Amino acid sequence: MNADDRRELVLAAATHAFARSGYAGTSTDKVAKEAGVSQPYVVRMFGTKLELFLAVFDRAMARIGDAFAAEIATLSEPGGYFDT
């Protein structure tokens, strides 16, 4: 597995962990165990729990933005809401 794939794996595990336990209830150790990597690896990759949380947050916001953009694009298609 390359570094990008491992980063995605850790971000997915962190997303689940933060959703389940919140920020205060989630440790980098919990994220590491869920991802199947070592806790020092998570810290080396993201620095701090806050930086990991912010990466998860940024990823979630990007997905929401993509979903809105896709929906807006369909509204502009022929027969869509903005078709005049």
C-alpha positions as CSV (number, residue, x, y, z in Angstrom):
1,M,0.0,0.0,0.0
2,N,1.4,3.4,-0.9
3,A,1.5,6.5,1.3
4,D,-1.6,8.1,-0.3
5,D,-3.6,4.9,0.2
6,R,-2.5,4.6,3.8
7,R,-3.4,8.3,4.4
8,E,-6.9,7.6,3.0
9,L,-7.2,4.5,5.3
10,V,-6.3,6.6,8.3
11,L,-8.7,9.4,7.4
12,A,-11.5,6.9,6.9
13,A,-10.8,5.3,10.3
14,A,-10.6,8.7,11.9
15,T,-13.9,9.8,10.4
16,H,-15.6,6.7,11.9
17,A,-13.8,7.2,15.2
18,F,-14.7,10.9,15.6
19,A,-18.3,10.3,14.4
20,R,-18.7,7.5,17.0
21,S,-16.9,9.0,20.0
22,G,-16.5,12.7,19.3
23,Y,-13.3,14.7,19.4
24,A,-12.7,14.3,23.2
25,G,-13.5,10.6,23.2
26,T,-11.2,9.7,20.3
27,S,-7.5,9.3,20.7
28,T,-4.9,8.8,18.0
29,D,-4.4,5.3,19.4
30,K,-8.1,4.5,18.7
31,V,-7.7,5.8,15.2
32,A,-4.5,3.8,14.7
33,K,-6.1,0.6,15.9
34,E,-9.2,1.1,13.7
35,A,-6.9,1.7,10.7
36,G,-4.6,-1.2,11.5
37,V,-1.5,1.0,11.8
38,S,0.7,2.1,14.7
39,Q,-0.1,5.2,16.8
40,P,3.3,6.8,16.1
41,Y,2.5,6.4,12.4
42,V,-0.7,8.4,12.8
43,V,1.2,11.1,14.7
44,R,4.0,11.2,12.1
45,M,1.4,11.5,9.3
46,F,-0.8,14.2,10.9
47,G,1.2,15.7,13.8
48,T,-1.5,16.1,16.4
49,K,-5.0,14.9,17.0
50,L,-6.3,18.4,16.2
51,E,-4.5,18.3,12.8
52,L,-6.0,14.9,12.1
53,F,-9.5,16.1,13.1
54,L,-9.1,19.2,10.8
55,A,-8.0,16.9,7.9
56,V,-11.2,14.8,8.5
57,F,-13.3,18.0,8.6
58,D,-11.7,19.4,5.4
59,R,-12.4,16.1,3.6
60,A,-16.0,16.1,4.8
61,M,-16.5,19.7,3.7
62,A,-15.0,18.9,0.3
63,R,-17.5,16.0,-0.1
64,I,-20.4,18.2,0.8
65,G,-19.2,20.8,-1.7
66,D,-18.9,18.2,-4.4
67,A,-22.4,17.0,-3.7
68,F,-23.8,20.5,-3.9
69,A,-21.9,21.2,-7.1
70,A,-23.2,18.0,-8.7
71,E,-26.7,18.9,-7.8
72,I,-26.4,22.4,-9.1
73,A,-25.0,21.0,-12.4
74,T,-28.1,18.9,-12.8
75,L,-30.4,21.9,-12.2
76,S,-28.8,23.6,-15.2
77,E,-29.3,20.7,-17.6
78,P,-32.1,20.7,-20.2
79,G,-35.3,20.2,-18.3
80,G,-33.6,21.2,-15.0
81,Y,-34.8,23.9,-12.6
82,F,-32.8,26.7,-14.3
83,D,-33.5,25.6,-17.9
84,T,-35.3,28.5,-19.5
